[in-house]
Amino acid sequence: MSNTFKSVKNRFFKTSIHIIDRYHFIRQVSWALENVRKRIQKDISSKLRKYFKRSRSLLTKPASKLTSQQAEDVSLMLSFCDDLKFAYRLKELFYQYVLTQPNRVRAAKSLREWIRRAEESNLKEFKSCITAFKNWFDEICNSFDYSWSNGPLEGTHTKIKTLKRNCFGMKNFNLFRKRIMFACK
């Protein structure tokens, strides 16, 4: 989700279809929810603050994947503040009604509805998420028709960077290349 990539695509690849990896737009919603949690966490007692901090992964986990104990913990956290409850509902709506759409057309309709609800929430933490979704609307919707991901490529790149760091600047490039080829099989 970079304007540089968008401008290069518009200038040199006018007929190509631009797709945004699902991870990147799901992350926007998770960040917004996390920022609501952080804001609320600042206003509560230190004992509850530690609980909120330790339990933060429960809020970002989809409700369908929570165990019964985890679901109870989440409902306890949500009972402390209406803003957190509303942010959590927005996240769940996004997971259940936007991410499950089978194609671009239905995803566009669901995403527009989700953006409308997020705007009505008046949660300042969701403003950047809404802006990103409006700016990248077509690219996000395209990802529902084309399920490509650059995750494997990013993983290989990370593996190479880790090898480079661990080798401390290996002097023989051919040996370093062979090590990369062996590690990335």
C-alpha positions in Angstrom: 0.0 0.0 0.0 2.5 2.5 -1.2 1.8 5.6 -3.4 5.1 5.1 -5.1 4.0 1.6 -6.4 0.6 3.1 -7.4 2.3 5.9 -9.4 4.7 3.5 -11.1 1.8 1.2 -11.9 -0.3 4.0 -13.4 2.6 5.3 -15.4 4.2 2.2 -16.8 1.6 -0.6 -16.4 -1.7 1.1 -17.3 -3.6 -2.1 -18.2 -2.4 -4.3 -15.3 -4.5 -5.1 -12.3 -3.2 -3.9 -9.0 -3.8 -6.2 -6.1 -3.1 -5.6 -2.4 -2.0 -8.5 -0.3 -4.8 -9.3 2.2 -2.3 -9.1 5.1 -1.7 -5.4 4.5 -5.4 -4.3 4.6 -6.3 -6.7 7.5 -3.4 -5.1 9.4 -5.0 -1.7 9.1 -8.1 -2.9 11.0 -5.9 -4.7 13.6 -3.8 -1.5 14.1 -7.0 0.6 14.7 -8.3 -1.9 17.3 -4.9 -2.0 18.9 -4.8 1.8 19.2 -8.2 1.8 20.8 -7.0 -0.8 23.3 -3.9 1.3 24.1 -6.0 4.5 24.6 -8.3 2.7 27.0 -5.4 0.9 28.8 -3.9 4.3 29.8 -7.0 5.2 31.8 -7.4 2.1 33.9 -5.7 0.8 37.0 -2.2 -0.7 36.8 -3.5 -4.3 37.6 -6.0 -4.1 34.7 -3.5 -2.5 32.5 -1.2 -5.5 32.8 -4.1 -7.8 32.1 -5.1 -5.8 29.0 -1.5 -5.8 27.8 -1.1 -9.5 28.2 -4.4 -10.3 26.6 -4.0 -8.0 23.5 -3.6 -11.0 21.1 -7.1 -12.2 22.1 -8.7 -9.0 20.7 -7.1 -9.4 17.3 -7.9 -13.1 17.0 -11.1 -13.9 15.1 -14.0 -14.7 17.5 -14.6 -18.0 15.7 -11.1 -19.2 16.7 -11.4 -18.3 20.4 -11.8 -21.1 23.0 -14.6 -20.7 25.5 -12.1 -19.4 28.2 -10.6 -16.9 25.7 -14.1 -15.7 24.7 -14.9 -15.1 28.4 -11.7 -13.1 28.7 -12.6 -11.0 25.7 -16.1 -10.3 26.9 -14.6 -9.2 30.3 -12.2 -6.8 28.5 -15.0 -5.4 26.4 -17.2 -4.8 29.4 -14.8 -2.0 30.6 -15.4 0.4 27.7 -18.0 1.0 25.0 -15.3 2.3 22.6 -13.4 -1.0 22.8 -16.6 -3.0 22.4 -17.5 -1.0 19.3 -14.0 -1.3 17.8 -14.1 -5.1 18.5 -17.4 -5.3 16.7 -16.0 -3.4 13.8 -13.1 -5.8 13.6 -15.5 -8.8 13.7 -17.7 -7.3 11.1 -14.7 -6.9 8.9 -13.6 -10.5 9.4 -17.1 -12.0 9.0 -18.7 -9.9 6.3 -15.8 -8.4 4.2 -13.1 -11.1 4.2 -15.5 -13.9 3.5 -16.8 -12.5 0.2 -16.2 -14.7 -2.8 -15.7 -12.0 -5.5 -14.9 -8.4 -6.2 -18.4 -7.2 -6.6 -19.7 -8.6 -3.3 -16.5 -7.5 -1.5 -17.0 -3.9 -2.8 -20.5 -3.8 -1.5 -19.5 -5.2 1.9 -16.4 -3.0 2.2 -18.5 0.1 1.4 -20.9 -0.8 4.2 -18.1 -1.5 6.6 -16.5 1.9 5.9 -19.9 3.6 6.5 -20.2 1.9 9.9 -16.6 2.7 10.8 -17.3 6.4 9.9 -20.4 6.3 12.1 -18.5 5.0 15.0 -16.5 8.3 15.3 -13.5 6.4 16.7 -10.5 8.5 15.8 -8.3 5.4 15.7 -10.2 4.1 12.7 -9.8 7.3 10.6 -6.5 6.2 9.1 -7.9 2.8 8.3 -10.9 4.4 6.6 -8.7 6.7 4.6 -6.5 3.8 3.5 -9.5 1.8 2.5 -11.0 4.7 0.4 -7.6 5.4 -1.2 -7.0 1.8 -2.1 -10.6 0.6 -2.6 -10.2 -0.9 -6.1 -6.9 -2.6 -5.3 -8.4 -4.1 -2.1 -11.5 -5.4 -4.0 -9.3 -6.9 -6.7 -7.7 -9.1 -4.1 -11.0 -11.0 -3.8 -10.8 -12.1 -7.5 -7.1 -12.8 -7.5 -5.8 -14.7 -4.5 -2.1 -14.0 -5.1 0.2 -13.2 -2.3 3.8 -12.0 -2.1 4.2 -13.7 1.3 6.4 -16.5 0.1 8.7 -13.9 -1.6 8.9 -11.8 1.5 9.7 -14.9 3.5 12.6 -15.8 1.1 13.9 -12.2 1.3 13.9 -12.3 5.1 15.7 -15.6 5.1 18.4 -14.2 2.8 18.8 -11.1 5.0 19.1 -13.3 8.1 21.8 -15.4 6.3 23.7 -12.3 5.3 23.6 -11.0 8.9 24.8 -14.4 10.3 27.6 -14.7 7.8 29.2 -11.4 8.8 30.1 -10.4 5.3 31.3 -13.7 3.8 34.3 -12.8 1.5 33.6 -15.5 -1.1 30.5 -14.5 -3.0 30.1 -17.9 -4.7 30.1 -19.7 -1.3 27.6 -17.2 0.0 25.4 -17.7 -3.1 25.5 -21.5 -2.6 24.6 -21.1 1.0 21.5 -19.0 0.0 20.5 -21.6 -2.6 20.8 -24.4 -0.1 18.8 -22.5 2.6 16.0 -21.5 0.2 15.3 -24.9 -1.4 
